[in-house]
Amino acid sequence: MTSYEESQRNMSRHLSRVLDDIGVIKDMTNLRRHMHLLSETLDTVGDKLQGHNETDYIVGSQIEGTTTIGMDSDTDHMIIYNDYLVVFDWAEWDKDKIILLAIRDNTTPPQLCYLQRLRRDLPLKMDQPVNPTDEVDEEGRVLVSNKWDEDHLWEMYKHLGPMISHGPSKSFSDKVDMVYAFPCASIPEECEFLFRRPRPGHFPKPETLERARRYPTFIVPQGHPFSEHKHLQWRISTSLWERFLVFDFTAEQQHVYVLLKMIRKSFIEPVAGDNLSTFHMKTAVMFTIESCQPDIWRRDNIIACAVNCLNTLLRWIRMGKCPHFTTDGVNLFDGKLSKRKLNKLKDVITQIKSHNMWCIYQIEMDMLGFHLLPDIRLLDDRRHSNQLKILRGILFWIPKEVSFIMIELMLASKQQNIYEAVHGTIGHLQLLHSIHNSGSSLDREAASLLLPHMYGSLASTLASCCIARQLPVPQFVTNLYDLSFTSDLMSTKLKYASMLYCSGQCAAAAQVLTHCEGLLGPDVHHFCNCDSRPLAHKDQSDAHLETGLDGNITKLLKSHSTLCVMFSIHEICCVPEHLQYEMFRTMTHEDQQLRHGHNKWMDLVVIDCVPFLHYLQYLVYRQLGQPARKMAALQKLMDYVCQPGGIRGHVDTALNVLAHCRELENRPDAAFFYYQQSVQKYPRNNIANWHLARL
């Protein structure tokens, strides 16, 4: 072995260790994949509960586990409209679906098609447009525009800022991209290329190809950038297949891919922008894995493998054509890179390859270059802290999804009478049990996260009926509450305590509240998904996150996290009277105008756990005639609201309940002050305006 080869191998080993340290390691990859697979499953289960026939998939870097903290990749969601079906032959027509016929001619670019609307009652073409954006061509065919849902999306998300279109995706932030797609009835002919073309056989694995065949392809809204009919063109997508292929990467192949993404971001993006994307790099890695012997992918050969991938990319740049790994006849450079840009890229990549890839020492992302320097080594505790930081960054997605689903279900029952609401909740419980009993392991995990919240909502609704009729709350309702206590650490327990207080069982409520207070501590994560009321995580220990690193995410969420407490209109009698006013915070036309789709929670009573705990303690001990404990609870509530640096979350509601306590202490001046503080924080959609007028 020459000194050059030995140097390259030592450099590769060191690079692999550093990539491990920053989180590109098997355990963290599996954790990322599990968290995002669970998140997409929760989304899909939530859609079923709401009666939406949609499936949510997460694709791209986050779920692949091919990102780092410094890369800060966005999350790509693909939402599938299952009421629709794209067919490639009239024989695939289905009366139970909204059928769109994919049509193409000799002028249609590869991977693209037009979508023609067909009738639902008969396999015949539709004569009249359905959507204002539909167009009728010279042959009388009604064609669907790929802009068909933009107005709807704009109305839903316009409060987040301007809508950014990038390829088929729509984005209102730099964190989440959304692609809305239609499923295909069969595999498009050009996509059979993946299964039919000759290859050595080690990649993709036969079982991966077999699995891919079982999953659908999709049609996404994207046309050719230079076509005069680009607004009517749609692109075939094999995103799920590509996800499975990356899941098949070995740890070494993943290291190479992440390294190439860092190189692209650091050295290629300044020249080509996003026109040479991570998808081009992924494609180069896949073709290189397919064509090279599997024994070259070793930790001591990472640099050589990265050079092989860059050689693949360089060969395509010289040809001016980048093939698609799963779809025949596609040039991924088409419409993206001019000949002048390709020549520039050729020079840049040639320079990157030179001098044994020494350019990687200049990569600032994740301080990669610094940690590759001689005698610089991340300590084991730094690797561990990086893993905890990654876990903290992705952990909030799960309670966020749970909270969102519960808000939507509670609001859906707002227009129902109490009997319809109870029947609907029972139906949701039956559906969740069916999913839990017959679904996949991810389905079971998703259902187990939602079932306790549903039991708590049903128990609170039934208890509210009893309290309204001045009837005792029966034992079976208490049993339902018991089933809800595993939802998270505290939120449903506080709903139970609130019911006990409202039904006159103050001694029992005091016991529950004492138990809840004992659960508080630095190991508890407080989550809130209410838009414009984000809840920060302050002064929290990371010790409990070890449970998550072991892969037991559900246990971690249920034992160390808590959501804000939410009550629907049907649970109103289980809410202390003063807090009930929060449900009517939108009082004026101006208030309504300032609300948007993600402010639906404002039609509920919502309060964070800690202030609700101390507020209930104050009310209970006041009712029990225990002034010392009452004042201690008031002081804790004041300490929470007035803590240095301020608080986040439902600050207005916390201030409003503190003001109410001051009212009950016959201190209208102090109450007025806290209501004013609440209004200063949120001038609109705040019931404190009414309380100020009342005082």
RARA-V518907 format. One record per residue. SS is DSSP state (~ for helix, > for strand, _ for the rest). Layout:
ss:SS
ss:SS
//
This chain:
ss:_
ss:_
ss:~
ss:~
ss:~
ss:~
ss:~
ss:~
ss:~
ss:~
ss:~
ss:~
ss:~
ss:~
ss:~
ss:~
ss:~
ss:~
ss:~
ss:~
ss:~
ss:_
ss:_
ss:_
ss:_
ss:~
ss:~
ss:~
ss:~
ss:~
ss:~
ss:~
ss:~
ss:~
ss:~
ss:~
ss:~
ss:~
ss:~
ss:~
ss:~
ss:~
ss:~
ss:~
ss:~
ss:~
ss:~
ss:~
ss:~
ss:_
ss:_
ss:_
ss:_
ss:>
ss:>
ss:>
ss:>
ss:>
ss:>
ss:_
ss:~
ss:~
ss:~
ss:~
ss:_
ss:_
ss:_
ss:_
ss:_
ss:_
ss:_
ss:_
ss:_
ss:_
ss:>
ss:>
ss:>
ss:>
ss:>
ss:>
ss:>
ss:>
ss:>
ss:>
ss:>
ss:>
ss:>
ss:_
ss:_
ss:~
ss:~
ss:~
ss:_
ss:_
ss:_
ss:_
ss:_
ss:>
ss:>
ss:>
ss:>
ss:>
ss:>
ss:_
ss:_
ss:_
ss:_
ss:_
ss:_
ss:_
ss:_
ss:>
ss:>
ss:>
ss:>
ss:>
ss:>
ss:>
ss:_
ss:_
ss:_
ss:_
ss:_
ss:_
ss:>
ss:_
ss:_
ss:_
ss:_
ss:_
ss:_
ss:_
ss:_
ss:_
ss:>
ss:>
ss:_
ss:_
ss:_
ss:_
ss:_
ss:>
ss:>
ss:_
ss:_
ss:_
ss:_
ss:_
ss:_
ss:~
ss:~
ss:~
ss:~
ss:~
ss:~
ss:~
ss:~
ss:~
ss:~
ss:~
ss:_
ss:_
ss:_
ss:>
ss:>
ss:>
ss:_
ss:_
ss:>
ss:>
ss:>
ss:_
ss:_
ss:_
ss:_
ss:>
ss:>
ss:>
ss:>
ss:>
ss:>
ss:>
ss:>
ss:>
ss:_
ss:_
ss:_
ss:_
ss:~
ss:~
ss:~
ss:~
ss:~
ss:~
ss:~
ss:~
ss:_
ss:_
ss:_
ss:_
ss:_
ss:_
ss:_
ss:_
ss:_
ss:~
ss:~
ss:~
ss:~
ss:~
ss:~
ss:~
ss:~
ss:_
ss:_
ss:_
ss:_
ss:>
ss:>
ss:>
ss:_
ss:_
ss:_
ss:_
ss:_
ss:_
ss:_
ss:_
ss:_
ss:~
ss:~
ss:~
ss:>
ss:>
ss:>
ss:>
ss:>
ss:_
ss:~
ss:~
ss:~
ss:~
ss:~
ss:~
ss:~
ss:~
ss:~
ss:_
ss:_
ss:_
ss:~
ss:~
ss:~
ss:~
ss:~
ss:~
ss:~
ss:~
ss:~
ss:~
ss:~
ss:~
ss:~
ss:~
ss:~
ss:~
ss:~
ss:~
ss:~
ss:~
ss:~
ss:~
ss:~
ss:~
ss:~
ss:_
ss:_
ss:~
ss:~
ss:~
ss:~
ss:~
ss:~
ss:~
ss:~
ss:~
ss:~
ss:~
ss:~
ss:~
ss:~
ss:_
ss:_
ss:~
ss:~
ss:~
ss:_
ss:_
ss:~
ss:~
ss:~
ss:~
ss:~
ss:~
ss:~
ss:~
ss:~
ss:~
ss:~
ss:~
ss:~
ss:~
ss:~
ss:~
ss:~
ss:~
ss:~
ss:~
ss:~
ss:_
ss:_
ss:_
ss:_
ss:_
ss:_
ss:_
ss:_
ss:_
ss:_
ss:_
ss:_
ss:_
ss:_
ss:_
ss:_
ss:_
ss:_
ss:_
ss:~
ss:~
ss:~
ss:~
ss:~
ss:~
ss:~
ss:~
ss:~
ss:~
ss:~
ss:~
ss:~
ss:~
ss:~
ss:~
ss:~
ss:~
ss:~
ss:~
ss:~
ss:~
ss:~
ss:~
ss:_
ss:_
ss:~
ss:~
ss:~
ss:~
ss:~
ss:~
ss:~
ss:_
ss:_
ss:_
ss:_
ss:_
ss:_
ss:_
ss:_
ss:~
ss:~
ss:~
ss:~
ss:~
ss:~
ss:~
ss:~
ss:~
ss:~
ss:~
ss:~
ss:~
ss:~
ss:~
ss:~
ss:~
ss:~
ss:~
ss:~
ss:~
ss:~
ss:~
ss:~
ss:~
ss:~
ss:~
ss:~
ss:~
ss:~
ss:~
ss:~
ss:~
ss:~
ss:~
ss:~
ss:_
ss:_
ss:~
ss:~
ss:~
ss:~
ss:~
ss:~
ss:~
ss:~
ss:~
ss:~
ss:~
ss:~
ss:~
ss:~
ss:~
ss:~
ss:~
ss:~
ss:~
ss:~
ss:~
ss:_
ss:_
ss:~
ss:~
ss:~
ss:~
ss:~
ss:~
ss:~
ss:~
ss:~
ss:~
ss:~
ss:~
ss:~
ss:~
ss:~
ss:~
ss:~
ss:~
ss:~
ss:~
ss:~
ss:~
ss:~
ss:~
ss:~
ss:~
ss:~
ss:~
ss:_
ss:_
ss:_
ss:_
ss:_
ss:_
ss:~
ss:~
ss:~
ss:~
ss:~
ss:~
ss:~
ss:~
ss:~
ss:~
ss:_
ss:_
ss:_
ss:_
ss:_
ss:_
ss:~
ss:~
ss:~
ss:~
ss:~
ss:~
ss:~
ss:~
ss:~
ss:~
ss:~
ss:~
ss:_
ss:_
ss:_
ss:~
ss:~
ss:~
ss:~
ss:~
ss:~
ss:~
ss:~
ss:~
ss:~
ss:~
ss:~
ss:~
ss:~
ss:_
ss:_
ss:_
ss:_
ss:_
ss:>
ss:>
ss:>
ss:_
ss:_
ss:_
ss:_
ss:_
ss:_
ss:_
ss:_
ss:_
ss:_
ss:_
ss:_
ss:_
ss:_
ss:_
ss:~
ss:~
ss:~
ss:~
ss:~
ss:~
ss:~
ss:_
ss:_
ss:_
ss:~
ss:~
ss:~
ss:~
ss:~
ss:~
ss:~
ss:~
ss:>
ss:>
ss:>
ss:_
ss:>
ss:>
ss:>
ss:_
ss:~
ss:~
ss:~
ss:~
ss:~
ss:~
ss:_
ss:_
ss:~
ss:~
ss:~
ss:~
ss:~
ss:~
ss:~
ss:~
ss:_
ss:_
ss:_
ss:_
ss:~
ss:~
ss:~
ss:~
ss:~
ss:_
ss:_
ss:_
ss:~
ss:~
ss:~
ss:~
ss:~
ss:~
ss:~
ss:_
ss:>
ss:>
ss:>
ss:_
ss:~
ss:~
ss:~
ss:~
ss:~
ss:~
ss:~
ss:~
ss:~
ss:~
ss:~
ss:~
ss:~
ss:~
ss:~
ss:~
ss:_
ss:_
ss:~
ss:~
ss:~
ss:~
ss:~
ss:~
ss:~
ss:~
ss:~
ss:~
ss:~
ss:~
ss:~
ss:~
ss:~
ss:_
ss:_
ss:_
ss:_
ss:_
ss:_
ss:_
ss:_
ss:_
ss:~
ss:~
ss:~
ss:~
ss:~
ss:~
ss:~
ss:~
ss:~
ss:~
ss:~
ss:~
ss:~
ss:~
ss:_
ss:_
ss:_
ss:~
ss:~
ss:~
ss:~
ss:~
ss:~
ss:~
ss:~
ss:~
ss:~
ss:~
ss:~
ss:~
ss:~
ss:_
ss:_
ss:_
ss:_
ss:_
ss:_
ss:~
ss:~
ss:~
ss:~
ss:~
ss:~
ss:~
ss:_
//
